[in-house]
């Protein structure tokens, strides 16, 4: 279901500031699980389970499309795609405090035990200082759909081992993109280098290792009004300036087309998708079933009892 595009002239980037600790997890579906079954299970079974883990302040699934178009990210001199890199999505799990993260981690075995049902590989990149939203002109704070916008997650790999230098250059790239009117959203993730000796998340029967070129990475979450707007921007002088000399610090770049963004927890509160599952939430919204969002129904679903009983 494609919803109307919800662009605005207002910058909503401040609404993400409460997420002080974050992680970005790449996910690859199990090859024996058909894609539609995988996506449905992830959205409507795994999603509500994760949403209820104590301490969680922010939980968003971003699903990727393997095929979209040939212009997701242009060829930049000296930068090549990551070899053998296919993904089916990315996950943000964030917290308002270290205490909240500790509570979540202590309860996580019940969640990690579910990963083997759909994932072949997951890699959780730690962002102990959080992520940064530089611009966000999308009105909806908690999307639960393909919202009709042209969204991309761009994964970048370092050309060297200097974490600070790599982060500074990716930061300048993100700032250059965010300054342009054609770019509706720029959210930047600069995680700590990944350590294969401490695989994360510790989910059984799921791979958690990365090759050397994916040890030090950055992810930029981008949105445009349309693929045409994106392609036109890539041909602009502003884009050429933003990427000038990028190869000195960035050796790899692989873009992933977003097929849908599904928000389950924001500001430590369950969204309707977190409470009911992504597709049931869409049905409730589409039919205007306001009784399904009433306090007595929410109480029943949370506790198994009616209010006052």
C-alpha positions as CSV (number, residue, x, y, z in Angstrom):
1,X,0.0,0.0,0.0
2,X,1.5,3.4,-1.1
3,X,0.4,6.3,1.1
4,X,0.5,10.0,0.0
5,X,3.9,11.6,0.2
6,X,4.2,13.6,3.4
7,X,6.9,16.2,2.7
8,X,7.0,19.5,4.6
9,X,9.1,22.6,4.6
10,X,9.7,22.2,8.4
11,X,12.8,20.4,9.6
12,X,11.8,17.7,12.1
13,X,15.4,16.5,12.9
14,X,15.2,17.6,16.6
15,X,12.6,14.9,17.3
16,X,15.3,12.2,17.2
17,X,17.6,13.9,19.8
18,X,16.3,11.8,22.7
19,X,17.9,8.7,21.3
20,X,21.3,9.0,22.9
21,X,22.5,5.4,22.4
22,X,21.8,3.5,19.2
23,X,22.7,0.5,17.1
24,X,22.3,-0.2,13.4
25,X,21.9,-3.9,12.5
26,X,22.2,-5.2,9.0
27,X,20.0,-8.3,8.3
28,X,20.1,-11.0,5.6
29,X,17.2,-13.4,5.3
30,X,17.6,-17.1,5.5
31,X,17.9,-18.4,1.9
32,X,15.3,-21.2,2.7
33,X,12.7,-18.6,3.8
34,X,10.7,-17.1,0.8
35,X,11.0,-13.3,0.8
36,X,7.3,-12.6,1.4
37,X,7.2,-15.0,4.3
38,X,10.4,-13.4,5.7
39,X,9.1,-9.9,5.4
40,X,5.7,-10.8,7.0
41,X,7.2,-12.6,9.9
42,X,9.8,-9.9,10.6
43,X,7.0,-7.2,10.5
44,X,4.2,-9.0,12.3
45,X,5.8,-11.6,14.6
46,X,9.4,-10.5,15.4
47,X,8.5,-6.8,15.4
48,X,5.9,-6.9,18.2
49,X,8.1,-9.3,20.3
50,X,11.1,-6.9,20.1
51,X,8.8,-3.9,20.9
52,X,7.9,-5.3,24.3
53,X,11.5,-5.8,25.5
54,X,12.0,-3.5,28.6
55,X,14.1,-0.4,28.2
56,X,13.5,0.1,24.5
57,X,13.2,3.7,23.4
58,X,13.3,3.5,19.6
59,X,12.8,0.6,17.2
60,X,12.5,0.9,13.5
61,X,12.7,-1.8,10.8
62,X,13.8,-0.6,7.3
63,X,13.1,-3.2,4.6
64,X,15.3,-3.3,1.4
65,X,14.3,-4.1,-2.1
66,X,16.8,-6.2,-4.0
67,X,15.8,-4.6,-7.4
68,X,14.7,-1.0,-7.9
69,X,16.7,1.0,-10.5
70,X,20.2,1.5,-11.7
71,X,20.8,5.0,-10.3
72,X,20.7,4.5,-6.5
73,X,24.2,6.0,-6.1
74,X,26.5,7.1,-8.9
75,X,30.0,5.9,-9.6
76,X,32.4,8.1,-7.7
77,X,36.0,8.1,-8.8
78,X,38.1,5.5,-6.9
79,X,35.2,4.1,-4.9
80,X,33.7,0.7,-5.6
81,X,30.8,-1.4,-4.3
82,X,31.4,-3.7,-1.3
83,X,32.1,-7.2,-2.8
84,X,29.5,-9.9,-2.2
85,X,27.2,-7.6,-0.2
86,X,23.5,-8.3,-0.2
87,X,21.0,-7.3,2.5
88,X,17.3,-7.4,3.2
89,X,17.1,-4.7,5.7
90,X,18.5,-2.5,8.5
91,X,17.3,-2.1,12.1
92,X,17.7,0.8,14.5
93,X,17.4,0.0,18.2
94,X,17.9,3.0,20.4
95,X,17.7,4.0,24.1
96,X,17.3,7.2,26.1
97,X,19.9,6.1,28.7
98,X,22.5,3.6,29.6
99,X,20.2,2.2,32.2
100,X,17.5,1.6,29.6
101,X,20.0,-0.2,27.4
102,X,21.1,-2.4,30.3
103,X,17.5,-3.4,31.0
104,X,17.1,-4.3,27.3
105,X,20.3,-6.3,27.1
106,X,19.4,-8.4,30.1
107,X,16.0,-9.3,28.6
108,X,17.3,-10.0,25.1
109,X,17.7,-13.8,25.0
110,X,14.0,-14.2,24.4
111,X,14.4,-11.9,21.3
112,X,17.6,-13.3,19.9
113,X,16.3,-16.9,20.1
114,X,13.8,-15.8,17.4
115,X,16.3,-14.6,14.8
116,X,17.2,-18.1,13.5
117,X,13.6,-18.4,12.2
118,X,14.2,-15.9,9.4
119,X,17.7,-14.5,9.4
120,X,20.9,-16.1,7.9
121,X,23.1,-13.2,9.2
122,X,22.7,-10.2,11.4
123,X,25.4,-7.7,12.4
124,X,24.8,-5.1,15.1
125,X,27.0,-2.0,14.8
126,X,27.2,-0.1,18.1
127,X,26.6,3.6,18.2
128,X,27.3,4.4,21.9
129,X,26.9,8.2,21.2
130,X,23.8,7.8,19.1
131,X,23.2,8.7,15.5
132,X,22.6,12.2,13.9
133,X,19.7,13.4,11.9
134,X,20.9,16.4,10.0
135,X,17.7,17.2,8.1
136,X,14.2,15.6,8.1
137,X,11.5,17.3,6.1
138,X,9.2,14.2,6.3
139,X,6.1,15.0,8.5
140,X,5.3,11.5,9.7
141,X,7.5,10.7,12.8
142,X,6.6,7.0,12.9
143,X,6.1,5.6,9.4
144,X,4.6,2.1,9.0
145,X,4.6,1.7,5.2
146,X,6.1,2.4,1.9
147,X,5.3,6.1,2.1
148,X,5.8,6.8,-1.6
149,X,9.1,8.7,-1.0
150,X,12.4,7.6,-2.6
151,X,14.5,6.3,0.3
152,X,18.0,4.8,0.3
153,X,20.4,3.5,2.9
154,X,24.0,4.2,1.7
155,X,26.7,2.0,3.2
156,X,30.2,3.3,3.1
157,X,33.5,1.6,3.9
158,X,36.7,3.2,5.1
159,X,39.8,3.4,2.9
160,X,42.0,3.2,6.1
161,X,41.9,2.5,9.8
162,X,41.7,6.1,11.0
163,X,38.2,6.1,12.6
164,X,38.2,9.8,13.3
165,X,39.4,10.9,9.9
166,X,36.8,8.6,8.2
167,X,34.0,9.9,10.4
168,X,34.9,13.5,9.8
169,X,34.9,13.0,6.0
170,X,31.6,11.1,6.0
171,X,30.2,13.9,8.3
172,X,31.2,16.5,5.7
173,X,29.5,14.4,3.0
174,X,26.3,14.2,5.0
175,X,26.4,17.9,5.7
176,X,26.8,18.7,2.0
177,X,23.8,16.5,1.1
178,X,21.7,17.9,3.9
179,X,22.3,21.5,2.7
180,X,20.5,20.8,-0.6
181,X,16.8,21.3,-1.1
182,X,16.4,18.1,-3.2
183,X,17.4,16.0,-0.2
184,X,14.5,15.5,2.2
185,X,16.2,13.5,4.9
186,X,19.8,12.8,6.0
187,X,20.4,10.6,9.1
188,X,24.0,9.5,9.7
189,X,25.3,6.5,11.6
190,X,29.0,6.4,12.5
191,X,29.3,3.2,14.5
192,X,32.3,1.9,16.4
193,X,34.5,-0.5,14.4
194,X,33.0,-3.9,14.5
195,X,34.9,-6.6,16.3
196,X,34.4,-10.2,15.1
197,X,35.8,-11.5,18.4
198,X,32.7,-10.1,20.1
199,X,29.9,-11.0,17.7
200,X,26.7,-9.0,18.0
201,X,23.9,-9.6,18.5
202,X,24.6,-13.0,20.2
203,X,21.7,-14.8,18.4
204,X,22.2,-18.6,18.1
205,X,22.5,-20.2,14.7
206,X,22.9,-16.9,12.9
207,X,26.1,-15.5,11.4
208,X,27.6,-12.4,12.9
209,X,31.0,-12.0,11.2
210,X,32.1,-9.3,8.7
211,X,35.0,-9.2,6.3
212,X,37.8,-6.7,6.7
213,X,36.2,-4.1,4.4
214,X,33.0,-3.9,6.6
215,X,34.8,-3.5,9.9
216,X,34.7,0.3,9.8
217,X,31.6,1.5,8.1
218,X,29.2,4.4,8.0
219,X,25.5,4.5,6.9
220,X,23.6,7.5,5.5
221,X,19.8,7.3,5.5
222,X,18.6,9.4,2.5
223,X,15.2,10.4,1.1
224,X,14.2,12.2,-2.1
225,X,10.8,13.1,-3.5
226,X,11.3,10.7,-6.4
227,X,13.9,8.7,-8.3
228,X,14.0,11.5,-10.9
229,X,14.7,14.1,-8.2
230,X,17.5,11.8,-6.9
231,X,19.1,11.3,-10.3
232,X,18.9,15.0,-11.2
233,X,20.6,15.9,-7.9
234,X,23.4,13.4,-8.5
235,X,24.2,15.3,-11.7
236,X,24.4,18.6,-10.0
237,X,27.4,20.7,-9.1
238,X,26.4,20.5,-5.4
239,X,26.7,16.7,-5.4
240,X,30.1,16.9,-7.2
241,X,31.4,19.3,-4.6
242,X,30.1,17.1,-1.7
243,X,31.9,14.0,-3.1
244,X,35.1,15.7,-4.3
245,X,38.1,13.9,-2.9
246,X,35.9,11.3,-1.1
247,X,38.1,8.4,-2.2
248,X,40.9,9.5,0.1
249,X,38.8,8.2,3.0
250,X,36.1,6.1,1.5
251,X,36.9,2.9,-0.5
252,X,33.5,1.3,-0.7
253,X,29.9,2.5,-1.3
254,X,26.8,0.3,-1.7
255,X,23.3,1.7,-1.8
256,X,20.2,-0.2,-0.8
257,X,16.7,0.7,-2.0
258,X,14.2,1.0,0.8
259,X,10.8,-0.8,0.2
260,X,9.3,0.2,3.5
261,X,9.9,1.8,6.9
262,X,8.1,0.3,10.0
263,X,8.2,2.0,13.4
264,X,7.4,0.0,16.5
265,X,8.6,2.2,19.3
266,X,9.2,5.9,19.5
267,X,10.0,7.9,22.6
268,X,9.7,4.7,24.7
269,X,6.0,4.3,23.6
270,X,4.6,1.5,21.5
271,X,3.2,2.7,18.2
272,X,0.1,0.9,16.8
273,X,2.4,-1.3,14.8
274,X,4.4,-2.2,18.0
275,X,1.1,-3.0,19.8
276,X,-0.6,-5.0,17.1
277,X,1.9,-5.8,14.3
278,X,2.6,-3.8,11.2
279,X,-0.1,-5.1,8.8
280,X,-2.9,-5.2,11.4
281,X,-2.0,-1.5,12.2
282,X,-2.4,-0.7,8.5
283,X,-5.8,-2.4,8.4
284,X,-6.9,-0.5,11.5
285,X,-5.8,2.8,10.0
286,X,-7.3,2.1,6.6
287,X,-10.7,1.2,8.0
288,X,-10.7,4.0,10.6
289,X,-11.4,1.5,13.4
290,X,-11.0,3.9,16.2
291,X,-12.3,1.4,18.8
292,X,-9.1,-0.6,18.1
293,X,-7.0,2.3,19.5
294,X,-9.2,3.1,22.5
295,X,-7.7,2.9,26.0
296,X,-9.7,-0.2,27.0
297,X,-8.5,-2.2,24.0
298,X,-4.9,-1.1,24.5
299,X,-5.2,-2.1,28.2
300,X,-6.6,-5.5,27.3
301,X,-3.8,-6.2,24.8
302,X,-1.1,-5.1,27.2
303,X,-2.4,-7.0,30.3
304,X,-4.9,-9.6,29.1
305,X,-7.6,-8.1,31.4
306,X,-10.2,-5.3,31.0
307,X,-9.8,-2.1,32.9
308,X,-11.1,-2.4,36.4
309,X,-11.4,-6.2,36.4
